[in-house]
Amino acid sequence: MSSFSYISQLSPVLFWDIDREYMDVERHSAGLIQRVLEYGTLQDWRLTRDYYGMDRIVSDCKRLRTLDPMALSFVCAMSNTNKEDYRCYQFRQSNQTPWNS
């Protein structure tokens, strides 16, 4: 599958703020995967999984600074990995707000 056919099949909701014709899916893969996980449909997830593969998705997600907790749980369940291995989980735990302590 070419990058143009992949990005043209994704939901237009994911690209409300950018022009999808100029998006480089290899260079900006982490941001694209994050958008699909947080705002995409199940069909968007299947397309992304088929295009990138689970290994690339997991490695990009492990480097993300922020990721929705539900999206993190979904990736962990689909890839059989631990939440503690992800940067977004460690970063979120270390920055507690003072009024919750």
C-alpha positions, 0 to 999 in steps of 0.5 A: 500500500502506498502512503497516498492510498493509506492516508486517503483511506483514513477518516477526514476527522483526523486531519482537521488542522493539516493538509493531508496531501503534504503529510509525510507518513514516514517522518510523522508516524508517531503523531499520526499513530497517536491521532489514530489511537485517540480519535480514529475509528476501528477501521482507521486502526486496522489500516494503521496496523496493516501499514506500519505493523505492530512493532513500529506502532509499539516503538513509536508509542513508547517514545510518546510523551503523552497518550490518552490512558484508554489508548495506552491500554488499547496498545498494551492489550493489542501488543501484550506489553506493559504500561510501565515500558511506555514513556507517557505512563512514566511521565504522567506518574511523575507529574502529580498536581499539588492539590491531589497529593 
